[in-house]
Amino acid sequence: MTDQHGNLSHFRGSARVQFAALWMVVFIFGGIIGFSSLQLRKDLRVKVVQRYADIWGPVSKFQVEQGVSDELSGILDFDDAIIFSLMSAQEVDGALGIQVFDAAGQYLAGVPAEIEELELSLDSVERMQTASPWAVYLPEGNYVEPGSSPQPEIELSIPILGRDGVRIEYLARYLMDGYDVRDELRIIDANLTKQASLAFFSGILLVSVVFIWSFWGLRNANKEVAERAARLAKANAELAMVAKTSAIGAVASHLIHGLNNPLAGIREHLRSNGEDLEQDDWADARKATSRMQAMINEVVDVLKNEDFDEMETLSGEGIAQYLRNKFELKAQEKELDFGVRSEARILLSARDANIAKLILSNLLDNAIEAVSEGGEVETRIASLNEEVVFTIIDTGPGFSEIAKSNLFSPIQSSKTAGAGIGLAISQQLARHLGATLELTRSSSSGSEIQLTLSSAQEVANQS
């Protein structure tokens, strides 16, 4: 139920993201279409209006040539001839008025008389010198006849050459009816709106299809990744269970291996049905049962702490004291020089420490068994490069070359205790810890075995 709820929440969240992303794309795409349409509209309006100026340029030139011809005939002087010829355009259909200015922008003449006599703006004077005609569309117009409402106009400005035919000396400004221009611009606006809308909705449809297809594919990919992750998590859990089961098997093997000798002794006593048993025999039986109980307690501690390795800790000195308590009496019985030394400020998790104690117990059992009376067995616990190194040194006869090659293999030794099996179990436990167990020295003067854990923690790091 929890997984279904999580998947539903994930689906809803993904859908919201998709919806937001789609709207963002729509907004950006609409902005691009709108900006492009407005820019195109502006350019088209300029070209449409400018077309009227381009048309009137040759007309004005023809009128001026006619005026010059009249002046040359002696009818008018040059200035009057040009003004008169330009004024004749008043008779053209759609003309509302005409104004003539000199090169400095001063008003010279104009019809009808109601048109306001204004000088040219500085911008118009400068533009006049380019000799190129221009036009301005006025939706509300500048010239309004008395008693009429505002109407659209188009203002055409045509530069006129002077007597020398080189310099611009006049500007003719035609005020024309702007209804045709207005209608043409409205048609352009309508077509642009239609085309922009078509482009927008077609693009949105295409983008939506691509988005839906892409997000659907992404959703399927995410689903597949989630399924693979779930399978991987399940496999990891199964591997962890296998590892834990393997560790439990190793601990059980250790327990069986350790119980072998005490049970053998008790079994011998039971065969006699308690007859002819002396006090020492009963003491040996009690001692054997105590050893078995201690080993069972060790195994219980290991299994108890298997899942709580971060909750409890054990110091290196605590492990050392445990080994002293367990093996000092056994070492004294063989008159061995036995010692356990530990550096301060070493901590291990309870889980690691308890498994390490099992391994060290196996190794010390073997070492004490192998060393002759009067020999030495020493255990050192040290911290090196954030690792804990347990070293067991003995003065026994060492291992033969054949034994070295199969030291940690599960083969039965010639000793009753079965040291070969004990070392194999120790190696299996070490691997479960992620530790290394190796023979670092072996000769006729003794052996040295090291157990190295990579999970050392110093007390200073805990405080």
Secondary structure as UniProt FT lines:
FT   HELIX           2..72
FT   TURN            73..74
FT   HELIX           78..87
FT   HELIX           88..91
FT   TURN            93..94
FT   STRAND          95..102
FT   TURN            103..104
FT   STRAND          107..111
FT   TURN            113..114
FT   HELIX           122..128
FT   TURN            129..131
FT   STRAND          134..138
FT   TURN            146..147
FT   STRAND          153..161
FT   TURN            163..164
FT   STRAND          168..177
FT   HELIX           179..271
FT   TURN            272..276
FT   HELIX           279..304
FT   TURN            305..307
FT   TURN            309..311
FT   STRAND          313..315
FT   HELIX           316..333
FT   TURN            334..335
FT   STRAND          337..342
FT   STRAND          346..349
FT   HELIX           350..370
FT   TURN            373..374
FT   STRAND          376..384
FT   TURN            385..386
FT   STRAND          387..394
FT   HELIX           401..405
FT   TURN            406..408
FT   TURN            416..417
FT   HELIX           419..433
FT   STRAND          436..443
FT   TURN            444..445
FT   STRAND          446..453
FT   STRAND          457..458
FT   HELIX           459..462
//
